[in-house]
Amino acid sequence: MPSYQAVLFDFFGTLTHSVQRGAAHAGTAELLGCHTDALSEVLNRTYYERASGRFGNAEATLRWVCAQVGVHPTDQAVRAAVASRHLAVRADTWLRADAVPVLAALRERGLRTGVISDCTHELPAFLPQLAVAPLLDVQVFSVQVGRCKPDLTLYLTACQRLGLTPGDCLYVGDGGSQELTGAERAGMTAVRLAAPDLATHMVFNADRDWRGPTLDTLGEVLALVDADAAVAGVAGRAG
């Protein structure tokens, strides 16, 4: 059996530490003229609708959210709130210390790398500014594809862009959005990152029934792909 040719990662909670909405989100609610708790309730309830890009661009989406909250801010307030939310989501995002070293080591081994993320408009806007960006061969965002995990479209889109089959790919994620089940259904090998900090991670539709292999740290991905390559090498010599 051939060794992996690519490793694809979830973003939030996998390449990053656990995520919770921080204090900066209060500024977005203030700009919109609503209470932070009311805004958070609607954001939680409508996550997958927003992450699939159903309501258009960031401004149109936030206007729709405001209607659900029952407020009707001016266009200027909405534009300011979009900028505020971008900064707030960025402030919640902290790359794991081993994210860059692991991605660099994978590429040194000749493997392709990528991200498949359920996300709203903010991540595609700020990911290019992060240290991991130059180390990713493909970036697949739900808000741009119009589907959320575990829909097979996201996984197959990544494969198509890489010119690989799902069987060539290892998928690593924390298990939100039933992403591990989705990756396996697509034909990938999936492993779960179970880092201790993920106990406080904001997650929707968790893959609670998935019982596959787990990793305690992102760095363990390297041992996994090295072991796979060694097995493939033995099989190749035997053949």
C-alpha atoms as an extended CHARMM CRD file, in Angstrom:
* protein
*
       239  EXT
         1         1  MET       CA              0.0000000000        0.0000000000        0.0000000000  PROA      1               0.0000000000
         2         2  PRO       CA              1.4740000000        3.3860000000       -0.9660000000  PROA      2               0.0000000000
         3         3  SER       CA              2.5350000000        5.8260000000        1.7320000000  PROA      3               0.0000000000
         4         4  TYR       CA              0.6480000000        9.0660000000        2.2530000000  PROA      4               0.0000000000
         5         5  GLN       CA              1.2930000000       11.7590000000       -0.2890000000  PROA      5               0.0000000000
         6         6  ALA       CA             -0.5210000000       14.5330000000        1.5850000000  PROA      6               0.0000000000
         7         7  VAL       CA             -1.6190000000       15.4480000000        5.0860000000  PROA      7               0.0000000000
         8         8  LEU       CA             -4.7290000000       17.6070000000        5.3700000000  PROA      8               0.0000000000
         9         9  PHE       CA             -5.5820000000       19.4280000000        8.5750000000  PROA      9               0.0000000000
        10        10  ASP       CA             -8.5880000000       20.9840000000       10.1720000000  PROA      10              0.0000000000
        11        11  PHE       CA             -7.7390000000       24.5590000000       11.2040000000  PROA      11              0.0000000000
        12        12  PHE       CA             -9.4620000000       25.7180000000       14.3870000000  PROA      12              0.0000000000
        13        13  GLY       CA             -8.4890000000       23.4780000000       17.3160000000  PROA      13              0.0000000000
        14        14  THR       CA             -6.0250000000       21.5090000000       15.2040000000  PROA      14              0.0000000000
        15        15  LEU       CA             -3.4430000000       23.8850000000       13.8030000000  PROA      15              0.0000000000
        16        16  THR       CA             -4.5910000000       26.3180000000       16.4940000000  PROA      16              0.0000000000
        17        17  HSD       CA             -5.1040000000       26.0550000000       20.2290000000  PROA      17              0.0000000000
        18        18  SER       CA             -8.6730000000       25.6430000000       21.4800000000  PROA      18              0.0000000000
        19        19  VAL       CA            -10.9330000000       28.5190000000       20.5120000000  PROA      19              0.0000000000
        20        20  GLN       CA            -13.4770000000       30.4100000000       22.5790000000  PROA      20              0.0000000000
        21        21  ARG       CA            -15.0050000000       33.7850000000       21.7720000000  PROA      21              0.0000000000
        22        22  GLY       CA            -12.9080000000       36.3520000000       23.5740000000  PROA      22              0.0000000000
        23        23  ALA       CA            -13.6910000000       39.7670000000       25.0110000000  PROA      23              0.0000000000
        24        24  ALA       CA            -13.1600000000       41.5300000000       21.6810000000  PROA      24              0.0000000000
        25        25  HSD       CA            -16.5110000000       40.2280000000       20.4160000000  PROA      25              0.0000000000
        26        26  ALA       CA            -18.2910000000       42.5870000000       22.8330000000  PROA      26              0.0000000000
        27        27  GLY       CA            -17.1570000000       45.4670000000       20.6280000000  PROA      27              0.0000000000
        28        28  THR       CA            -18.9170000000       43.9380000000       17.6140000000  PROA      28              0.0000000000
        29        29  ALA       CA            -22.1780000000       43.6330000000       19.5540000000  PROA      29              0.0000000000
        30        30  GLU       CA            -21.8770000000       47.2260000000       20.7590000000  PROA      30              0.0000000000
        31        31  LEU       CA            -21.4290000000       48.5000000000       17.2160000000  PROA      31              0.0000000000
        32        32  LEU       CA            -24.5570000000       46.6190000000       16.1680000000  PROA      32              0.0000000000
        33        33  GLY       CA            -26.5710000000       47.8810000000       19.1230000000  PROA      33              0.0000000000
        34        34  CYS       CA            -27.2990000000       44.5430000000       20.7550000000  PROA      34              0.0000000000
        35        35  HSD       CA            -26.2440000000       42.5520000000       23.8040000000  PROA      35              0.0000000000
        36        36  THR       CA            -23.2500000000       40.2380000000       23.4460000000  PROA      36              0.0000000000
        37        37  ASP       CA            -25.2330000000       37.2420000000       24.7130000000  PROA      37              0.0000000000
        38        38  ALA       CA            -27.9850000000       37.8190000000       22.1570000000  PROA      38              0.0000000000
        39        39  LEU       CA            -25.4600000000       38.0460000000       19.3440000000  PROA      39              0.0000000000
        40        40  SER       CA            -23.6180000000       34.9220000000       20.5300000000  PROA      40              0.0000000000
        41        41  GLU       CA            -26.8680000000       32.9400000000       20.7070000000  PROA      41              0.0000000000
        42        42  VAL       CA            -27.6840000000       33.7140000000       17.0820000000  PROA      42              0.0000000000
        43        43  LEU       CA            -24.0970000000       33.0950000000       15.9420000000  PROA      43              0.0000000000
        44        44  ASN       CA            -24.1310000000       29.6730000000       17.6190000000  PROA      44              0.0000000000
        45        45  ARG       CA            -27.5450000000       28.7310000000       16.2930000000  PROA      45              0.0000000000
        46        46  THR       CA            -26.7940000000       29.7260000000       12.7110000000  PROA      46              0.0000000000
        47        47  TYR       CA            -23.1650000000       28.6370000000       12.4520000000  PROA      47              0.0000000000
        48        48  TYR       CA            -23.5580000000       26.1410000000        9.6270000000  PROA      48              0.0000000000
        49        49  GLU       CA            -25.8110000000       28.4030000000        7.6030000000  PROA      49              0.0000000000
        50        50  ARG       CA            -23.2200000000       31.1760000000        7.8300000000  PROA      50              0.0000000000
        51        51  ALA       CA            -20.2320000000       28.8630000000        7.3460000000  PROA      51              0.0000000000
        52        52  SER       CA            -21.7370000000       27.5880000000        4.1030000000  PROA      52              0.0000000000
        53        53  GLY       CA            -21.8950000000       31.1450000000        2.7460000000  PROA      53              0.0000000000
        54        54  ARG       CA            -25.6660000000       31.0300000000        2.4320000000  PROA      54              0.0000000000
        55        55  PHE       CA            -26.2150000000       34.7560000000        2.9750000000  PROA      55              0.0000000000
        56        56  GLY       CA            -23.5490000000       36.2280000000        0.7350000000  PROA      56              0.0000000000
        57        57  ASN       CA            -20.5470000000       38.2810000000        1.7470000000  PROA      57              0.0000000000
        58        58  ALA       CA            -19.5450000000       39.2760000000        5.2690000000  PROA      58              0.0000000000
        59        59  GLU       CA            -21.6830000000       42.4280000000        5.3300000000  PROA      59              0.0000000000
        60        60  ALA       CA            -24.7870000000       40.6930000000        3.9760000000  PROA      60              0.0000000000
        61        61  THR       CA            -24.3310000000       37.8590000000        6.4490000000  PROA      61              0.0000000000
        62        62  LEU       CA            -24.0140000000       40.2210000000        9.3970000000  PROA      62              0.0000000000
        63        63  ARG       CA            -27.1300000000       42.1150000000        8.2950000000  PROA      63              0.0000000000
        64        64  TRP       CA            -28.9980000000       38.8210000000        8.2740000000  PROA      64              0.0000000000
        65        65  VAL       CA            -27.6720000000       38.0310000000       11.7680000000  PROA      65              0.0000000000
        66        66  CYS       CA            -28.8230000000       41.4590000000       12.9580000000  PROA      66              0.0000000000
        67        67  ALA       CA            -32.3280000000       40.7500000000       11.6940000000  PROA      67              0.0000000000
        68        68  GLN       CA            -32.3800000000       37.5440000000       13.7490000000  PROA      68              0.0000000000
        69        69  VAL       CA            -31.2820000000       39.5100000000       16.8260000000  PROA      69              0.0000000000
        70        70  GLY       CA            -33.9060000000       42.1600000000       16.1180000000  PROA      70              0.0000000000
        71        71  VAL       CA            -31.6350000000       45.1530000000       15.4910000000  PROA      71              0.0000000000
        72        72  HSD       CA            -31.2710000000       47.2280000000       12.3520000000  PROA      72              0.0000000000
        73        73  PRO       CA            -27.9360000000       49.0880000000       12.3490000000  PROA      73              0.0000000000
        74        74  THR       CA            -26.8740000000       51.5560000000        9.6910000000  PROA      74              0.0000000000
        75        75  ASP       CA            -24.7030000000       50.4850000000        6.7780000000  PROA      75              0.0000000000
        76        76  GLN       CA            -21.7880000000       52.3150000000        8.3850000000  PROA      76              0.0000000000
        77        77  ALA       CA            -22.3120000000       50.4170000000       11.6530000000  PROA      77              0.0000000000
        78        78  VAL       CA            -22.4410000000       47.0980000000        9.7830000000  PROA      78              0.0000000000
        79        79  ARG       CA            -19.1930000000       47.8430000000        7.9690000000  PROA      79              0.0000000000
        80        80  ALA       CA            -17.5460000000       48.7680000000       11.2490000000  PROA      80              0.0000000000
        81        81  ALA       CA            -18.9070000000       45.6090000000       12.8830000000  PROA      81              0.0000000000
        82        82  VAL       CA            -17.5560000000       43.4340000000       10.0520000000  PROA      82              0.0000000000
        83        83  ALA       CA            -14.0940000000       44.9030000000       10.6500000000  PROA      83              0.0000000000
        84        84  SER       CA            -14.5140000000       44.4470000000       14.4120000000  PROA      84              0.0000000000
        85        85  ARG       CA            -15.5620000000       40.8290000000       14.0370000000  PROA      85              0.0000000000
        86        86  HSD       CA            -12.5990000000       40.1320000000       11.7560000000  PROA      86              0.0000000000
        87        87  LEU       CA            -10.2530000000       41.4290000000       14.4430000000  PROA      87              0.0000000000
        88        88  ALA       CA            -12.1080000000       39.5430000000       17.1850000000  PROA      88              0.0000000000
        89        89  VAL       CA            -11.9100000000       36.1840000000       15.3910000000  PROA      89              0.0000000000
        90        90  ARG       CA             -8.2590000000       36.8430000000       14.6100000000  PROA      90              0.0000000000
        91        91  ALA       CA             -7.6460000000       37.5950000000       18.2950000000  PROA      91              0.0000000000
        92        92  ASP       CA             -9.1740000000       34.2160000000       19.2110000000  PROA      92              0.0000000000
        93        93  THR       CA             -6.7660000000       32.4040000000       16.8650000000  PROA      93              0.0000000000
        94        94  TRP       CA             -3.4290000000       31.1940000000       18.2650000000  PROA      94              0.0000000000
        95        95  LEU       CA             -1.3730000000       28.7540000000       16.2450000000  PROA      95              0.0000000000
        96        96  ARG       CA             -0.0100000000       25.7610000000       18.1190000000  PROA      96              0.0000000000
        97        97  ALA       CA              3.7180000000       26.0570000000       18.7330000000  PROA      97              0.0000000000
        98        98  ASP       CA              4.3530000000       22.9420000000       16.6530000000  PROA      98              0.0000000000
        99        99  ALA       CA              2.0870000000       23.9040000000       13.7210000000  PROA      99              0.0000000000
       100       100  VAL       CA              4.8010000000       25.5400000000       11.6230000000  PROA      100             0.0000000000
       101       101  PRO       CA              7.5340000000       22.9730000000       12.4550000000  PROA      101             0.0000000000
       102       102  VAL       CA              5.2010000000       20.0580000000       11.6580000000  PROA      102             0.0000000000
       103       103  LEU       CA              4.0630000000       21.5170000000        8.3490000000  PROA      103             0.0000000000
       104       104  ALA       CA              7.6590000000       22.3290000000        7.3960000000  PROA      104             0.0000000000
       105       105  ALA       CA              8.8200000000       18.8220000000        8.3170000000  PROA      105             0.0000000000
       106       106  LEU       CA              6.0580000000       17.2420000000        6.2480000000  PROA      106             0.0000000000
       107       107  ARG       CA              7.0510000000       19.2590000000        3.2150000000  PROA      107             0.0000000000
       108       108  GLU       CA             10.7060000000       18.3350000000        3.7650000000  PROA      108             0.0000000000
       109       109  ARG       CA              9.5730000000       14.7010000000        3.5760000000  PROA      109             0.0000000000
       110       110  GLY       CA              8.0100000000       15.4220000000        0.2000000000  PROA      110             0.0000000000
       111       111  LEU       CA              4.4050000000       15.4150000000        1.3900000000  PROA      111             0.0000000000
       112       112  ARG       CA              1.8050000000       17.9520000000        0.3020000000  PROA      112             0.0000000000
       113       113  THR       CA             -0.1410000000       19.7990000000        2.9970000000  PROA      113             0.0000000000
       114       114  GLY       CA             -3.4570000000       21.5730000000        3.2490000000  PROA      114             0.0000000000
       115       115  VAL       CA             -6.3000000000       22.9030000000        5.3510000000  PROA      115             0.0000000000
       116       116  ILE       CA             -9.9660000000       21.9670000000        5.1460000000  PROA      116             0.0000000000
       117       117  SER       CA            -11.9240000000       24.2980000000        7.4190000000  PROA      117             0.0000000000
       118       118  ASP       CA            -15.5120000000       24.9910000000        8.3190000000  PROA      118             0.0000000000
       119       119  CYS       CA            -15.3630000000       28.7560000000        8.7380000000  PROA      119             0.0000000000
       120       120  THR       CA            -17.0570000000       32.0610000000        8.1140000000  PROA      120             0.0000000000
       121       121  HSD       CA            -15.5890000000       34.9090000000        6.0600000000  PROA      121             0.0000000000
       122       122  GLU       CA            -12.8870000000       35.8920000000        8.5070000000  PROA      122             0.0000000000
       123       123  LEU       CA            -10.4740000000       32.9610000000        8.1630000000  PROA      123             0.0000000000
       124       124  PRO       CA             -9.9450000000       33.2220000000        4.3770000000  PROA      124             0.0000000000
       125       125  ALA       CA             -9.1960000000       36.9120000000        4.9230000000  PROA      125             0.0000000000
       126       126  PHE       CA             -6.5470000000       36.5550000000        7.6260000000  PROA      126             0.0000000000
       127       127  LEU       CA             -5.0040000000       33.1210000000        7.0520000000  PROA      127             0.0000000000
       128       128  PRO       CA             -2.6380000000       34.5160000000        4.3690000000  PROA      128             0.0000000000
       129       129  GLN       CA             -1.0820000000       36.6410000000        7.1360000000  PROA      129             0.0000000000
       130       130  LEU       CA             -0.2950000000       33.6380000000        9.3600000000  PROA      130             0.0000000000
       131       131  ALA       CA              3.0300000000       31.8060000000        9.4790000000  PROA      131             0.0000000000
       132       132  VAL       CA              1.4230000000       28.5570000000        8.2740000000  PROA      132             0.0000000000
       133       133  ALA       CA              0.1500000000       30.0540000000        5.0220000000  PROA      133             0.0000000000
       134       134  PRO       CA              3.3090000000       29.5160000000        2.8960000000  PROA      134             0.0000000000
       135       135  LEU       CA              3.4250000000       25.8970000000        4.0850000000  PROA      135             0.0000000000
       136       136  LEU       CA             -0.0450000000       24.9600000000        2.7990000000  PROA      136             0.0000000000
       137       137  ASP       CA             -0.4430000000       23.6370000000       -0.7290000000  PROA      137             0.0000000000
       138       138  VAL       CA             -4.2220000000       23.8510000000       -0.6260000000  PROA      138             0.0000000000
       139       139  GLN       CA             -6.7770000000       25.7540000000        1.4250000000  PROA      139             0.0000000000
       140       140  VAL       CA            -10.4280000000       24.6870000000        1.2970000000  PROA      140             0.0000000000
       141       141  PHE       CA            -12.9500000000       26.8830000000        3.1280000000  PROA      141             0.0000000000
       142       142  SER       CA            -16.5850000000       25.9200000000        3.6440000000  PROA      142             0.0000000000
       143       143  VAL       CA            -17.7640000000       29.5010000000        3.2190000000  PROA      143             0.0000000000
       144       144  GLN       CA            -16.2950000000       29.5030000000       -0.2950000000  PROA      144             0.0000000000
       145       145  VAL       CA            -17.2370000000       25.9550000000       -1.3200000000  PROA      145             0.0000000000
       146       146  GLY       CA            -20.8170000000       26.3110000000       -0.0520000000  PROA      146             0.0000000000
       147       147  ARG       CA            -20.7370000000       23.0840000000        1.9710000000  PROA      147             0.0000000000
       148       148  CYS       CA            -19.7190000000       22.1950000000        5.5190000000  PROA      148             0.0000000000
       149       149  LYS       CA            -18.1540000000       19.0380000000        6.9170000000  PROA      149             0.0000000000
       150       150  PRO       CA            -18.8540000000       16.1700000000        6.8340000000  PROA      150             0.0000000000
       151       151  ASP       CA            -20.0170000000       16.8420000000        3.2550000000  PROA      151             0.0000000000
       152       152  LEU       CA            -17.6950000000       14.9440000000        0.9270000000  PROA      152             0.0000000000
       153       153  THR       CA            -17.3970000000       17.9500000000       -1.3780000000  PROA      153             0.0000000000
       154       154  LEU       CA            -14.8130000000       19.6260000000        0.8630000000  PROA      154             0.0000000000
       155       155  TYR       CA            -12.5190000000       16.6030000000        1.0440000000  PROA      155             0.0000000000
       156       156  LEU       CA            -12.8230000000       15.8340000000       -2.6600000000  PROA      156             0.0000000000
       157       157  THR       CA            -12.1950000000       19.4800000000       -3.5400000000  PROA      157             0.0000000000
       158       158  ALA       CA             -8.8950000000       19.3230000000       -1.6450000000  PROA      158             0.0000000000
       159       159  CYS       CA             -7.9330000000       16.1190000000       -3.4520000000  PROA      159             0.0000000000
       160       160  GLN       CA             -8.8350000000       17.5720000000       -6.8270000000  PROA      160             0.0000000000
       161       161  ARG       CA             -6.7190000000       20.6630000000       -6.2160000000  PROA      161             0.0000000000
       162       162  LEU       CA             -3.7920000000       18.4890000000       -5.1700000000  PROA      162             0.0000000000
       163       163  GLY       CA             -4.2190000000       16.0480000000       -8.0350000000  PROA      163             0.0000000000
       164       164  LEU       CA             -4.4480000000       13.1530000000       -5.5710000000  PROA      164             0.0000000000
       165       165  THR       CA             -6.9700000000       10.4990000000       -4.5980000000  PROA      165             0.0000000000
       166       166  PRO       CA             -8.5250000000       10.3830000000       -1.1030000000  PROA      166             0.0000000000
       167       167  GLY       CA             -6.5510000000        7.2260000000       -0.4050000000  PROA      167             0.0000000000
       168       168  ASP       CA             -3.3430000000        9.2360000000       -0.7860000000  PROA      168             0.0000000000
       169       169  CYS       CA             -4.3270000000       11.5320000000        2.0840000000  PROA      169             0.0000000000
       170       170  LEU       CA             -4.1610000000       11.5250000000        5.8660000000  PROA      170             0.0000000000
       171       171  TYR       CA             -6.6750000000       13.8070000000        7.5900000000  PROA      171             0.0000000000
       172       172  VAL       CA             -6.0450000000       15.2830000000       11.0470000000  PROA      172             0.0000000000
       173       173  GLY       CA             -8.7560000000       17.0450000000       13.0490000000  PROA      173             0.0000000000
       174       174  ASP       CA            -10.1770000000       17.5530000000       16.5200000000  PROA      174             0.0000000000
       175       175  GLY       CA            -13.4910000000       15.9460000000       15.5310000000  PROA      175             0.0000000000
       176       176  GLY       CA            -15.8050000000       18.9340000000       15.1990000000  PROA      176             0.0000000000
       177       177  SER       CA            -18.4840000000       18.8580000000       12.4940000000  PROA      177             0.0000000000
       178       178  GLN       CA            -18.1350000000       15.0520000000       12.3140000000  PROA      178             0.0000000000
       179       179  GLU       CA            -15.0940000000       15.7820000000       10.1720000000  PROA      179             0.0000000000
       180       180  LEU       CA            -13.3360000000       12.4860000000       10.8930000000  PROA      180             0.0000000000
       181       181  THR       CA            -16.3400000000       10.4280000000        9.8280000000  PROA      181             0.0000000000
       182       182  GLY       CA            -16.5880000000       12.5980000000        6.7270000000  PROA      182             0.0000000000
       183       183  ALA       CA            -12.9170000000       12.1330000000        5.8770000000  PROA      183             0.0000000000
       184       184  GLU       CA            -13.2150000000        8.3610000000        6.1790000000  PROA      184             0.0000000000
       185       185  ARG       CA            -16.3640000000        8.3170000000        4.0600000000  PROA      185             0.0000000000
       186       186  ALA       CA            -14.4450000000       10.2570000000        1.4280000000  PROA      186             0.0000000000
       187       187  GLY       CA            -11.7760000000        7.5290000000        1.4340000000  PROA      187             0.0000000000
       188       188  MET       CA             -9.0760000000        9.2020000000        3.5430000000  PROA      188             0.0000000000
       189       189  THR       CA             -7.3530000000        7.8790000000        6.6410000000  PROA      189             0.0000000000
       190       190  ALA       CA             -8.4290000000        9.9950000000        9.6160000000  PROA      190             0.0000000000
       191       191  VAL       CA             -6.8280000000       10.5700000000       13.0130000000  PROA      191             0.0000000000
       192       192  ARG       CA             -8.0910000000       12.6700000000       15.8820000000  PROA      192             0.0000000000
       193       193  LEU       CA             -6.0340000000       15.2840000000       17.6850000000  PROA      193             0.0000000000
       194       194  ALA       CA             -6.9640000000       14.9570000000       21.3720000000  PROA      194             0.0000000000
       195       195  ALA       CA             -4.7170000000       17.6390000000       22.8850000000  PROA      195             0.0000000000
       196       196  PRO       CA             -5.6470000000       18.5100000000       26.4960000000  PROA      196             0.0000000000
       197       197  ASP       CA             -6.5810000000       22.1220000000       25.6910000000  PROA      197             0.0000000000
       198       198  LEU       CA             -9.3880000000       20.9260000000       23.4180000000  PROA      198             0.0000000000
       199       199  ALA       CA            -11.5110000000       20.2440000000       26.4960000000  PROA      199             0.0000000000
       200       200  THR       CA            -12.4480000000       23.9290000000       26.3190000000  PROA      200             0.0000000000
       201       201  HSD       CA            -12.6860000000       24.1970000000       22.5190000000  PROA      201             0.0000000000
       202       202  MET       CA            -15.8260000000       25.7330000000       21.0060000000  PROA      202             0.0000000000
       203       203  VAL       CA            -17.1420000000       22.9350000000       18.8120000000  PROA      203             0.0000000000
       204       204  PHE       CA            -20.3180000000       22.1860000000       16.8880000000  PROA      204             0.0000000000
       205       205  ASN       CA            -21.6500000000       18.7380000000       15.9250000000  PROA      205             0.0000000000
       206       206  ALA       CA            -18.7610000000       16.8270000000       17.4770000000  PROA      206             0.0000000000
       207       207  ASP       CA            -17.7190000000       13.4000000000       16.1370000000  PROA      207             0.0000000000
       208       208  ARG       CA            -18.5600000000       11.7550000000       19.4800000000  PROA      208             0.0000000000
       209       209  ASP       CA            -19.0970000000        8.2180000000       18.1510000000  PROA      209             0.0000000000
       210       210  TRP       CA            -15.8270000000        8.0760000000       16.2010000000  PROA      210             0.0000000000
       211       211  ARG       CA            -13.4160000000        5.5290000000       17.7110000000  PROA      211             0.0000000000
       212       212  GLY       CA            -10.3630000000        5.7390000000       15.4620000000  PROA      212             0.0000000000
       213       213  PRO       CA             -6.7270000000        6.4980000000       16.3700000000  PROA      213             0.0000000000
       214       214  THR       CA             -5.8560000000        9.6060000000       18.3500000000  PROA      214             0.0000000000
       215       215  LEU       CA             -2.8270000000       11.8330000000       18.7800000000  PROA      215             0.0000000000
       216       216  ASP       CA             -1.9720000000       13.8110000000       21.8920000000  PROA      216             0.0000000000
       217       217  THR       CA              0.1370000000       16.3730000000       20.0390000000  PROA      217             0.0000000000
       218       218  LEU       CA              0.3630000000       17.6700000000       16.5090000000  PROA      218             0.0000000000
       219       219  GLY       CA              3.9860000000       16.5500000000       16.3650000000  PROA      219             0.0000000000
       220       220  GLU       CA              2.9090000000       12.9020000000       16.5210000000  PROA      220             0.0000000000
       221       221  VAL       CA              1.7520000000       13.2540000000       12.9100000000  PROA      221             0.0000000000
       222       222  LEU       CA              5.3950000000       12.9890000000       11.8670000000  PROA      222             0.0000000000
       223       223  ALA       CA              5.8710000000        9.6200000000       13.5650000000  PROA      223             0.0000000000
       224       224  LEU       CA              2.6700000000        8.4170000000       11.9290000000  PROA      224             0.0000000000
       225       225  VAL       CA              3.7200000000        9.3210000000        8.3950000000  PROA      225             0.0000000000
       226       226  ASP       CA              7.2480000000        7.9910000000        8.9740000000  PROA      226             0.0000000000
       227       227  ALA       CA              5.8530000000        4.6520000000       10.1180000000  PROA      227             0.0000000000
       228       228  ASP       CA              3.5520000000        4.5470000000        7.0870000000  PROA      228             0.0000000000
       229       229  ALA       CA              6.4590000000        5.2920000000        4.7430000000  PROA      229             0.0000000000
       230       230  ALA       CA              8.5430000000        2.5500000000        6.3570000000  PROA      230             0.0000000000
       231       231  VAL       CA              5.7770000000       -0.0190000000        5.9050000000  PROA      231             0.0000000000
       232       232  ALA       CA              5.2760000000        1.0530000000        2.2980000000  PROA      232             0.0000000000
       233       233  GLY       CA              9.0380000000        0.7460000000        1.6740000000  PROA      233             0.0000000000
       234       234  VAL       CA              9.1310000000       -2.8040000000        3.0460000000  PROA      234             0.0000000000
       235       235  ALA       CA              6.1110000000       -3.7460000000        0.9570000000  PROA      235             0.0000000000
       236       236  GLY       CA              7.7340000000       -2.2690000000       -2.1310000000  PROA      236             0.0000000000
       237       237  ARG       CA             10.9330000000       -4.2560000000       -1.6410000000  PROA      237             0.0000000000
       238       238  ALA       CA              8.9470000000       -7.4390000000       -1.0300000000  PROA      238             0.0000000000
       239       239  GLY       CA              7.0310000000       -6.8650000000       -4.2290000000  PROA      239             0.0000000000
